Amino acid sequence: MMPAGLEREGADQLMAQRAKEKAKQPAAGRLKVPSAPAAATPEARIKALEQERDALKAELETARQRIATLEESRTAVASRIDWVIESLSGVVDRND
């Protein structure tokens, strides 16, 4: 069983970390690359498509990192819930 002070400290650190990570994330739509006009040369069209591809790759990597962060958070929350259940079970068992 964790002391109450350590529990709160860990929760505060987790919340601060989440706020910091959220601040680093780009706003939705910020990665959009302007498309080339339809009458552009093939070279210009290729260049625009390459830029769009690169932006999409960067966005995909950001999304993958966010998924990893969410999975870590979910694991931490599940562990915390398990700990609380075990603690409550221990209290109930002692009172019986």
TIROTOR-545939 format. One record per atom (N, C-alpha, C, CB): x, y, z negated; residue in three letters. Coordinates in steps of 0.001 Angstrom, whole numbers, padded with zeros to 6 digits, always signed. Glycine has a CB too. Layout:
% residues N
XYZALA ...
//
This chain:
% residues 96
+000843-001179+000000MET +000000+000000+000000MET +000886+001239+000000MET -000958+000000-001217MET +000584+002222+000870MET +001397+003423+001001MET +000935+004473-000010MET +001320+003981+002443MET +001873+005242-000596PRO +001484+006347-001459PRO +000720+007398-000653PRO +002722+006974-002131PRO -000205+008104-001319ALA -001060+009068-000628ALA -000260+010170+000045ALA -002045+009677-001598ALA +000819+010624-000584GLY +001637+011687-000003GLY +002273+011270+001307GLY +002710+012109-000973GLY +002738+010016+001369LEU +003356+009522+002607LEU +002325+009355+003707LEU +004067+008192+002359LEU +001122+008948+003329GLU +000057+008794+004325GLU -000227+010135+004994GLU -001233+008232+003671GLU -000385+011165+004196ARG -000728+012488+004719ARG +000422+013041+005550ARG -001073+013457+003569ARG +001641+012847+005080GLU +002817+013327+005805GLU +002899+012681+007181GLU +004100+013042+005007GLU +002664+011380+007243GLY +002689+010675+008529GLY +001607+011172+009468GLY +002529+009181+008316GLY +000426+011426+008926ALA -000674+011934+009755ALA -000343+013330+010272ALA -001999+011958+008954ALA +000249+014173+009426ASP +000629+015518+009851ASP +001678+015467+010951ASP +001152+016325+008665ASP +002643+014564+010822GLN +003676+014432+011848GLN +003080+013956+013166GLN +004768+013466+011385GLN +002154+013010+013091LEU +001517+012490+014297LEU +000717+013586+014998LEU +000604+011301+013953LEU -000004+014390+014227MET -000791+015472+014818MET +000117+016529+015439MET -001702+016113+013760MET +001231+016854+014788ALA +002176+017826+015339ALA +002790+017300+016631ALA +003281+018148+014317ALA +003108+016011+016667GLN +003680+015412+017870GLN +002670+015464+019018GLN +004113+013952+017597GLN +001415+015163+018732ARG +000384+015203+019770ARG +000230+016615+020325ARG -000960+014702+019216ARG +000244+017612+019446ALA +000106+018999+019898ALA +001271+019394+020789ALA +000015+019953+018700ALA +002484+018967+020416LYS +003666+019290+021211LYS +003587+018629+022585LYS +004944+018848+020480LYS +003167+017361+022626GLU +003062+016644+023901GLU +001985+017260+024785GLU +002759+015159+023661GLU +000884+017674+024179LYS -000199+018267+024951LYS +000251+019589+025564LYS -001439+018478+024068LYS +001048+020364+024836ALA +001536+021645+025338ALA +002454+021451+026545ALA +002274+022404+024230ALA +003146+020318+026611LYS +004062+020044+027713LYS +003343+019621+028993LYS +005039+018970+027305LYS +002107+019181+028867GLN +001392+018641+030024GLN +000937+019770+030951GLN +000181+017803+029566GLN +001029+019558+032260PRO +000569+020577+033194PRO -000949+020653+033195PRO +001088+020289+034606PRO -001431+021858+033454ALA -002883+022041+033544ALA -003392+021323+034783ALA -003262+023555+033587ALA -004634+020900+034745ALA -005217+020181+035880ALA -005173+021060+037119ALA -006673+019748+035574ALA -004733+020484+038205GLY -004715+021211+039468GLY -003456+022033+039698GLY -005893+022105+039537GLY -002581+022106+038734ARG -001387+022918+038879ARG -000415+022331+039889ARG -000708+023076+037547ARG -000503+021042+040147LEU +000428+020375+041051LEU -000016+020400+042507LEU +000618+018959+040617LEU -001107+021045+042796LYS -001617+021035+044168LYS -000667+021786+045102LYS -003027+021660+044224LYS -000461+021206+046259VAL +000388+021800+047281VAL -000532+022310+048387VAL +001448+020766+047835VAL -000359+023564+048805PRO -001219+024060+049873PRO -001017+023248+051146PRO -000944+025545+050139PRO -002107+022891+051789SER -002003+022089+053009SER -001683+022990+054198SER -003313+021301+053263SER -001044+022403+055185ALA -000675+023147+056385ALA -001905+023335+057262ALA +000449+022420+057166ALA -001929+024412+058040PRO -003066+024621+058953PRO -003162+023474+059964PRO -002926+025978+059696PRO -004345+023214+060432ALA -004573+022091+061351ALA -003792+022250+062656ALA -006063+021959+061656ALA -003547+023484+063102ALA -002859+023721+064371ALA -001338+023772+064212ALA -003350+025015+064988ALA -000809+023404+063049ALA +000630+023469+062805ALA +001365+022440+063658ALA +000936+023242+061316ALA +002646+022641+063774THR +003476+021716+064547THR +003562+020387+063813THR +004895+022303+064786THR +003876+019315+064513PRO +004021+018013+063846PRO +005076+018045+062727PRO +004394+016940+064876PRO +006147+018783+062941GLU +007192+018874+061912GLU +006659+019551+060648GLU +008411+019649+062452GLU +005876+020611+060849ALA +005297+021312+059704ALA +004300+020408+058978ALA +004608+022619+060158ALA +003538+019665+059742ARG +002565+018736+059149ARG +003273+017646+058337ARG +001694+018093+060252ARG +004356+017121+058898ILE +005140+016110+058186ILE +005700+016689+056891ILE +006287+015582+059077ILE +006239+017904+056972LYS +006799+018552+055790LYS +005717+018744+054720LYS +007430+019911+056170LYS +004529+019173+055139ALA +003430+019376+054190ALA +003014+018050+053551ALA +002223+020028+054895ALA +002958+016997+054358LEU +002592+015683+053821LEU +003652+015158+052857LEU +002385+014684+054959LEU +004926+015414+053164GLU +005993+015000+052255GLU +005897+015741+050927GLU +007363+015241+052894GLU +005570+017030+050987GLN +005411+017811+049762GLN +004221+017295+048947GLN +005224+019308+050096GLN +003148+016993+049636GLU +001971+016456+048950GLU +002295+015107+048316GLU +000785+016316+049930GLU +003022+014258+049051ARG +003430+012955+048521ARG +004277+013116+047261ARG +004210+012166+049581ARG +005237+014043+047315ASP +006106+014271+046163ASP +005314+014782+044960ASP +007211+015265+046522ASP +004364+015674+045212ALA +003524+016196+044131ALA +002668+015080+043533ALA +002624+017342+044647ALA +002136+014214+044393LEU +001329+013091+043899LEU +002171+012109+043093LEU +000660+012363+045068LEU +003414+011876+043527LYS +004304+011003+042766LYS +004568+011589+041378LYS +005634+010794+043523LYS +004805+012900+041326ALA +005051+013560+040036ALA +003812+013475+039151ALA +005457+015039+040247ALA +002652+013683+039748GLU +001398+013594+038995GLU +001176+012169+038481GLU +000207+014035+039873GLU +001492+011186+039298LEU +001360+009789+038890LEU +002288+009477+037721LEU +001660+008853+040070LEU +003512+009955+037777GLU +004456+009726+036682GLU +003955+010384+035396GLU +005853+010267+037050GLU +003420+011582+035510THR +002851+012267+034344THR +001702+011453+033767THR +002365+013686+034723THR +000853+010929+034638ALA -000282+010115+034182ALA +000208+008838+033508ALA -001211+009766+035365ALA +001228+008217+034049ARG +001779+006998+033433ARG +002349+007293+032047ARG +002874+006387+034332ARG +003032+008419+031917GLN +003565+008802+030610GLN +002435+009061+029622GLN +004456+010048+030733GLN +001383+009707+030088ARG +000228+009988+029221ARG -000428+008677+028782ARG -000807+010892+029956ARG -000550+007729+029700ILE -001128+006416+029366ILE -000278+005732+028305ILE -001237+005518+030632ILE +001043+005785+028466ALA +001935+005163+027480ALA +001761+005818+026113ALA +003408+005267+027937ALA +001646+007139+026100THR +001435+007862+024846THR +000115+007469+024207THR +001472+009372+025084THR -000927+007363+025013LEU -002239+006970+024492LEU -002218+005542+023955LEU -003308+007102+025582LEU -001512+004659+024641GLU -001408+003278+024165GLU -000671+003212+022828GLU -000689+002405+025208GLU +000386+004013+022692GLU +001106+004065+021418GLU +000198+004599+020312GLU +002369+004943+021544GLU -000570+005629+020626SER -001495+006199+019639SER -002551+005182+019246SER -002164+007468+020191SER -003064+004466+020220ARG -004085+003455+019938ARG -003520+002368+019025ARG -004611+002833+021249ARG -002284+001967+019292THR -001641+000959+018458THR -001466+001486+017033THR -000278+000549+019054THR -001044+002736+016905ALA -000866+003330+015581ALA -002196+003409+014833ALA -000245+004730+015702ALA -003248+003794+015541VAL -004571+003886+014919VAL -005060+002501+014498VAL -005583+004540+015888VAL -004876+001518+015353ALA -005305+000157+015013ALA -004544-000354+013791ALA -005091-000796+016213ALA -003255-000067+013720SER -002461-000478+012555SER -002954+000225+011304SER -000968-000178+012777SER -003267+001484+011443ARG -003766+002254+010296ARG -005104+001696+009811ARG -003916+003747+010670ARG -005985+001369+010735ILE -007287+000796+010378ILE -007088-000549+009676ILE -008179+000624+011640ILE -006202-001372+010196ASP -005901-002663+009553ASP -005404-002451+008129ASP -004849-003446+010369ASP -004513-001465+007958TRP -003965-001175+006636TRP -005078-000747+005677TRP -002885-000078+006727TRP -005982+000123+006145VAL -007089+000590+005304VAL -007989-000579+004918VAL -007910+001680+006034VAL -008290-001441+005868ILE -009142-002595+005577ILE -008480-003496+004539ILE -009437-003391+006866ILE -007188-003758+004702GLU -006467-004585+003733GLU -006462-003929+002358GLU -005027-004834+004203GLU -006257-002607+002326SER -006250-001889+001048SER -007609-001972+000369SER -005856-000422+001257SER -008656-001773+001132LEU -010001-001837+000566LEU -010336-003250+000105LEU -011034-001360+001589LEU -009888-004230+000839SER -010105-005628+000434SER -009413-005909-000892SER -009587-006601+001520SER -008218-005362-001043GLY -007485-005529-002284GLY -008196-004885-003458GLY -006104-004957-002149GLY -008783-003721-003243VAL -009538-003037-004298VAL -010761-003839-004675VAL -009949-001629-003852VAL -011466-004343-003681VAL -012674-005134-003928VAL -012311-006423-004671VAL -013400-005461-002591VAL -011226-007061-004269ASP -010805-008316-004915ASP -010427-008077-006380ASP -009608-008941-004156ASP -009788-006956-006673ARG -009390-006646-008041ARG -010597-006371-008926ARG -008453-005451-008058ARG -011655-005848-008336ASN -012860-005514-009113ASN -013746-006736-009338ASN -013662-004421-008403ASN -013490-007817-008661ASP -014318-009028-008834ASP -013936-009816-010033ASP -014228-009906-007635ASP 
//
